[in-house]
């Protein structure tokens, strides 16, 4: 009888335990659903749940990366902390992963132009520092939990870019799959997402990982400028531009030439990813970029004080390494742009800056830019520089001059007077030829060799974008003057005449005699005519506005029909022989 009573009590206890366990599971399942439904109001775009079990395979991959020399040095050095959540929170049972989407397109993007070149921050540095944003979202999530779970029952620990691998957590929690570019790619948001996580003692039901993958696509591997993606999902951080822009070392020549105008980070492997096509997220207000911060002018960055740097860029995630790497990268960008208008500022850095790595980078940039002034700055610095690394950088830069080939950037455009080929040196716009690049390349190349020595034509749409934009506005009747840096190559007298052409007002004409008088050479009428005929930058230096003293139209390099078209475009009446009286 007693045994039967004890047996019944034991059965009842077990039934209550099962019932309580079921109720507990229902409770956490419902709380999980509540979190998912509340996430948008908390500023969270996607949320996922996984166990707090160790990331065993990840530890092996991390160790392999270290053994291969692929690690960046920015990571948490303790692999157990990166892979074992239970070391970070007592009684860890599950992890909540969150994702917050950010923009991929810069609206009203400011344009680089000669003398006013701009750098570029990666999208992860747009808007407010994402660490602050994610911590805010995790704090809101924690407050949401504490409103629903008694204090004595709840333990949590939130993390952003600290011990645990954000990507490993997000992948296991079903946020997205791990792409060949090492990014987590969400089917809903693409890879334009910031990741954070919260370890908790609550045993939330886990989500299933995303089964989608990259398939046969290798666009990111193929597009990486430095081949840093050494295999699908495998990154050598020492080759990665994104990591190297954050280092504080003197960079290699190869790395600097491939950085372009990047000031912080690199987005190439995400930009080319087809999973990101058409994805641009503008609903998170803190994430929206200030165009002048996302693409700042380069030269003003060179002399920023610590206070000025914090005021202008301190709110960005890129500021975490301080101003020196950003300033170094701005110097690199000026070298890659071959911006001769920046030689004075670079000379000052090479002569006066107390940071040897900044001086060494300035030397490299001067070697890339080339020209007499840059060479003289290097020779002058060599005589007084004491730091071995800088002396070596100056020597290397001077050797660039022995093999220097002047780039002549070219791009063609349609116009009312036919196809035009617009050309720019490293200094500024240097030529406009009538015809396509193919039609004019032999003539233009011969002129460039005579003018600059060793030269090579290079198509460069971005370099000539601003000049072509202003020319298009002129041909539409929307612009009457030009705001461009020009590189007039000719004798001092010729340059004086060409500058005088630019003083002729839109819609008016001048004779050779009037130009000769304007430059203070009234007897040099014939010489003025010769210089006018050799004008290398027609339209912008408007030699079409020059006529004979009696109103007759004089010759025009592109043909008289083009001259008449330009005069009529500016509201003047002319035929192919002379100016006509206004009706």
N, C-alpha and C positions, 0 to 999 in steps of 0.2 A: 504493500500500500504506500509506504514511504517512498520507495523507489519510483513508483508511478507518479507521485506528487512532484518529486524532484525532476523527473523527466519532463513533465508538463511545464514546470517553471523554466527549465532550460530551453524548451521549444518556444515558449512565449518570449523569452529574452532574445533568442535568435531572430524571431519574427519581428520584434520591435527594432532590433539592430538593422535588419534588412530594410524595414520600413523607413527608419531614420536615414539610412544610407541613401535610399531612393529619394527621400525628401530633400536630402542635401544635394544630390545630383541635380534634381529639378531646380533647386534654388540657384545653383551656379549656372545651370543652363539658361535659366531665365535672366540672370544678371548679365550673362554674356550677350544675350539678345538685346537687353536694355542698353548695353554699351554700344553695340553696333548701331542701334537706332539713334542714340544720342551723339554719335561721333561727329556728324556734320555740324551740329550746334556747338560742339567743343572745338571746332576748327580742324578736325581730323578727317582726311579724305578717305583713308582706308585703314581698317583695323583687322588684325588676324591673331590667332591664338595657337600656342604650341606648348608642349611640355617643357619642363626645366631639366630634362635629361641632358647628359653631357653630349657635346658635339665631337664625337670620337673621330670621325673621318676628317673633320676640319682640322683637328690638331695635327694629323699626319700631313695634310697638305701645307699647313703653315710651316711645319718643320722642314719640309722639302723646299719650300720657297726660301727659307733662311739658309739652308745648306747650299742652295744654288746661287746665293748672293742677290736674290731678287727683292729682298725686303727694303723698305724705304728708310727705316730707322725712326719713323714717327709712331709706330705701333706700340701697344702695351707689350713689354718684353716677356711677361709671364704668360706662357701659353696655356697654363691651367686656368688662369683668370679669364682668358679669352674663350675658353671652351667648356668650362664647368660652372654653370650658374649657381650650383649649391654652395660654392665658395664665396659667393657675393651676397647671398641672403640665406639666413638660417631657415630651414624647412621650405626651401623653394619648391613649388609644385608646378607652376606654369609661367609662361611669359606672354605678355600682350605686346604685339608689334604694331607700330603705327606708321603711316605714311602721309606726308603732306606734299602736295603737288606744287611745282613752281613753274614760272614762265620760261619759254624757250625762244621767244621772239622779242626783239627790242623795237618798240614802236618809236617812230620819229628819231631814228638813229642818226646821230651827228656824223658827218662825213669827214674823212681825212682829205686834206689837200696840201699841195706843196707849201712848206713853211709852217703848216699847222697840222702836223700828223698826230694821230690818236692811237692810243693803246686799247687793249680789249681785256676786260675781266671775264672769266668764265661765268656761266650762268649760276653756278653755285655761290658766286660772290655778289649776285644782284640782290638788291633790297636789303632788309635787315638781316644781320648775321643769323643764319638758320639755326645755330645752336640755341640762341635765345628764343626763337620761335618754337622749336621742338620742346624745349624745357617748359615753355608756357603751356603748350598743348598737353604735355604729360602731367603738369601740375593740375590742370583742369580735370584731367582724367582721374587723378588721385582724389581730388575733392569730390568728384562724382561717386567714387567707390566709398569714400568715408561717410558719405551721406546715407549709404545703404548697408554698410557692414559695420558692426560694432568695433570700437577701437581695439578691444582685446582679441578680436578674431583676425584682424587685418595686419599684414606686414607687406610692404612694397619697397622696391628700389628702382628708380628710373635712371636711364643712361642714354647719353648722346655722344657718340664718338669717343667712348671711354674703353672699358674693359672688353665686354662682349663684342663679337663681330656682328654689326648691324645687319649685314647682308645675309649671313648664315641664319640669323633669327628670322628675318623677313621671309627668306626662302622656305624654311620649315613651317612658318606660320601661314603660308598660302598667300602672302602679299603679291608675289610674282615669282618668276623663274630666274635663275642666274644665267645671264647672257654671256656670249663669247667675249663681250667687251668688259666683263667683270661687273657689270651693273645689274641690279635687280630690275627686271622688266615686268611691270604690271600690265595685264591685258587691258585694263581700263585706263591707266594713266601713263603708260609707257615707262621710260626710265627717268623721266623728269620728276623724281620724288626724293624727298629727304626722309630718312629712316631714324626711328628711335624705338626704345623698348622699355618695358616695365616688368621686372621680375616680381612675382607675388607668391604668397603661400596658399592662395585660393586655387583649387584644382579645376580650373576651367576646362570644358571639353575642347579638344584640339581641332584645328581645321586641317584639311587635306592640302598638301603642296600642289602648286599649279603644274599640270602635266605638259603644257605648251613648251616649246623650245625654239631654238634658232634654226633648226633644220640644217640645210646645206649652205645657208648664207654665211659668207666670210667677209662682208663689206667692211666691218670694223677692223679686222686683221689687215686687210689690204690697204685701208686708208690711213692707218696709224703713221704719222710722219717719221717716227723713229723706230718702227718695228718693235715697240715695247710690248705688244701683245705677242708673246713668244709661243703661244698656243691658245686654243679655245679656253677662255676662262682663266688664263695664266698670264700674269703681268710681271714684267721686270721693272720695278719702280725706278731703278737707276737709269733706265732708258726713257722713262715716261716724262713727257714735257710737263704734265700737271704737277708731278712731284718735284721736278727740277726747278720749276718757277718758285717753289717754296723753300728751296735750299738757300744757304747763306754762303756758298762756296764760289770760287771762280769757276765758271762753266767752260766746257770744252768748245772749241771752234765749231765742231759739228753740231753740238746742241744749240748754240746760239743762232746759227744760221737757220735752223729748223724751227726755232721759236716764233719767228715772224714778229708780230706786234703783240704777242700774248704777255700780259702783265701778271696774270695769276690763273693757273689752271689751263685745261685744254678740253674742248668739247667735241673734238673731231669724231671719236668713236661713237658718240651718241647722236650727233647730227646726221651721220650717214646711215644710222640704223633704220631699216624700213618699219620697224615696230613703232617708231616715233613719228611717222609721217602724219602731218596735220595736227599734232598734239601741242597745244600751247595753253597754259593754265593761268588765268588772270583773276581768279576769284579770291585769292588770299591777299589782302591789302598790304601786309608787311613785306610780301615777296616782290612787289612790283618795283622795277628798277628806275632809278634816276638816270636818264641817258648820259648826262654829263659825268656821272660817276662810273657808269658801266663802260663808257668809251671816253676817257679823259684825254685832254691834250697832253702830249708827252713832255715837251720842254719845261712847262711850269712845274712838273713833278720833280725835276732834278734838284731844285733848291728848297724843297719843303723842309721846314723845321719839324721837330717831333710834335710840337703843339699843332702846327698847321696840318700835318698828316692825320693826327687824331681827329681834328675838326672835320676834315674833308672825307676821310676814308675809315675812321674808327668804328663806324657802325657796320662795316662789311665784314664778312667772315674772312676775307683776304688779309685783314689787318692783324691776324693772330701772330704772324711772324715778324711784325714790325715793319718799318718803312724801308730798310735797306734792301731786301730782296726785290721789292716793288720798284725802287729807284734803279737798281741794277738792271731789271728787266726793261725799264723805260729806255735806258741807255742802249740795250741790245736792240730794241725796236727801232730807235733812231738810226743805228748802224744798218739794220736790214732795209729800212726805207732809203738809205743813202742820202740822208737829209743834210745837205750842205749848209742850210741856214742854221743848223744846230752846232756847227763847228766851234763857234765862239764859246758856247756853254760847255761843250765837251772839253775844250782846251782848258777852261777854268777848273773843271773837275780834275783833270789830269795834273794840273799845276798845284791846286790848293786843297783838295779833299784829303782829310786825314785817314780815310779808310782805304787801305791798299787794294782791296778787291774792287772797289768802285773805280779807283785809278786804272787798274788793269783792264776793267771792262770798257772804260772810256777810250783807252788806247786801242782796244780791238775795234770799237765802233769807228774811230777815226781811220783806221786801216781799211775798213769796209767802205767808208764814204769816199775816200780818195780825194785827189785835188791838191793843189799847191799849198793851200792854207792848212789842210789836215796834216800833210807831210811835215811842214814847218813846225807845227805844234808838237808832233812826235819827236822830232830832232831836238827841239828846245828842251823837252821834258827829259830826254835821255841823258842830257848833260848833268842833271841834278838829282835824278831819281836814285835812291839808295836801296829800296826794297827789291830783292832778287826777282820775286814773282812779277812785279810791275816792269822791271827792266826786260824780262823775258817777253812779256806781253807787247812792249814797245818794239822790241826786235822783230817779233813775229808780224806785227802790224806793218812795219817798214818793208818787210819782205813782200807784203801784199802789193806794194807799189811796183815791184819788179814784174809782177805778173798781172797787173791791174788791167782789166778790160772795162771801159766805160759803158754801162748799160744805157741804151737808148730805148725807152719804153714807147711802144706804138699801139695805136688802136684806130680803127676806121669808123666812120660815121656817115650816114646819109644826110644830104642837105639839099636845099633848092638849087645849088650850083653844082650838084653832082656829089660823088663819093669824095670824102676828104680823109686823109691819113693824118692824125694828130700825133705828135711826138714830143717826148719830154726827156730831159737829162735828169741826173740826180738833183740838179739845182732847180730846175723849173721847166716850163714849156719852152721848147726850143725850135719847133718847126711845125708848119702845116703845109702838107703837100696835096695837090689836086690829083685824086685818083685813089685806088685801093692800095692796101699794103703790098699786095702782089705786084701791082703796076708800078709802084714808086720805090720798092725796096732797094733796087740797084742804085738809083739816083740818091736816095736818102742815105744808104750805107756809105757810098763814096763821099758824100758831104760830111758824114759823121767821122769817117777816118781822117779826112783833112782837118776837121775842126777839133776833134778830141783825141786824136791819136788812135790807139787800139780801141775799137768800139764794137758793140754787138747789138743788133736789134732784138727786142724782146716784146712780145705781146703782153700787155698788162692793163686789162680793163679797169681794175680798181684804182691804179695810179692815175689814170686819165679820166676818171669818172666825173670829177668836178669840172674839168675843162670842157668836156663834151656836154655836160648839163648846161653850162653857161652859153655855149655855142648854140645849142638847141633852143634855148630861150631867146637868143638874139634872132635866129632865123624865124621864130614865131612872132617877132615883133614885141616880145615881152622884156627885152633887155637892151639898153643903149650903151652900156660900158661894161668892162670886164674887171673882175677882181681876182687876178691870178698872178702867181709868181712866174716871171719870165726869165729865160736864160738867153739873152741876145748874144750871139756869137758873131763878132765882126770887128772892124777897126773902131777906134774911139769915135771917129767922125761918123761912121755908119750908125753906131749905136745912138749917137746924138740925134741923128735924123729920124731913126725909128722911134725914139721916145717922143720926138716932136709930132710924128704922125698920130700918136695916141692922144695928143692935145687937140686934134681937130674934132669939133663937136659932131655928134650924131646928126645926120641930115644936112650937113654943110660940106663945102669943098674948099680946098686951098690950092694955089698954084705952087710950082717949084720955087718961084721967086718969093712968095710969101713965107714958105718954110725956111728958105735961106735967111730971110730977114729975122724970122722968129728965133733962130739959133745964133744970131749975131754974125752970120757969114753972108752978107748981101751979095758978094761977088761969086759965091760958090754955087750958082744956080745949076750949072751942068753937073757938078759933083753931087748935088742933092738928087738930081734925076738918076744918077748911077746908083746911089745908095738906095733910093726908092725901089729901083728895079731888083735889088738884091735882098729885099726884105724877106726874112725867112719865116715870118709868122703873119701872113696875110689874114685879113678879116679882123683879127684881134689888134694888130697894128695896121690900121685901116688905110693902106695905100690905095684902095679903090676910091678914096675921097680926094685924090690928087688929080688935078686937071691942068690943061694948058692955060696960059694967061688969057687967051682969047676965048676960053670956054670949050675948046676942043678936048675930046677925051684922048688921053695919051695911053700908051701901051699898058697891058696888064698881063702878068705872068700866066694866069689861068685862062686867058682869052678874053676878048672884049665883051663877049656875051655874058660872062660871069660878072664883069665889072658893072654892066648895065643892070643886071639883076639885083646886085647889091645896092646900087644907088636907088633903084625903084623901091626896094624893100624899105629903105630909109625915108621914102616919101619924096624923092627927087625925080625929076623928069629928064630922061636922056635917051638918045638912040646910040648906035654904035659909032657915031662920029663926034657928037658934041652934046653938051648940056642943052636942054630945052627950057624955055620959059614956062613957069607954072601956069596952068589954065586959069 
